[in-house]
Amino acid sequence: MTNNFTLIDLPTIIDQRGNLTYVQKSELIPFSISRVYYLHGVPKNGERGGHAHRELEQVIVAASGCFSVRLYDGYNWTSVKLHSPSEGLLLRNLVWRELSDFSSNSVCLVMASKSYDESDYIRCISEFEGLVRLNDKV
């Protein structure tokens, strides 16, 4: 599953006045950012995600607080806890993701390779598994 996701360290300038983390076109993020959005105010025990994307790639950052991301490549599940605004989770396409365990006042920042397109979403896990297996045969 390591080919489908990677934890990346975002460049951070540490300063006594406060830290500055930035994202710019670089080798760390292998796509041009077309959309940025953030999740906030997720209630206790709330969940987000529960889908995969056919083509879209993303970098997910815990801009504030922390949360868990469960990842599924169609064969194996793994979980990643995001808790640092200087660390990003790079997700390639065809990765099922489920976000949960949001801390109070957490902010989940997402940088995406494409604009919103409902047809890119896979919202049924059995459809996702079928697509993964079909792609593995090619």
Salt bridges, closest charged atoms under 4 A:
ASP15 OD2 - ARG17 NH2 2.78
GLU55 OE1 - LYS114 NZ 3.58
GLU57 OE2 - ARG92 NH1 2.84
GLU98 OE1 - ARG70 NH1 3.17
GLU118 OE2 - ARG123 NE 2.88
ASP120 OD2 - HIS53 ND1 3.09
GLU127 OE2 - ARG54 NH2 2.94
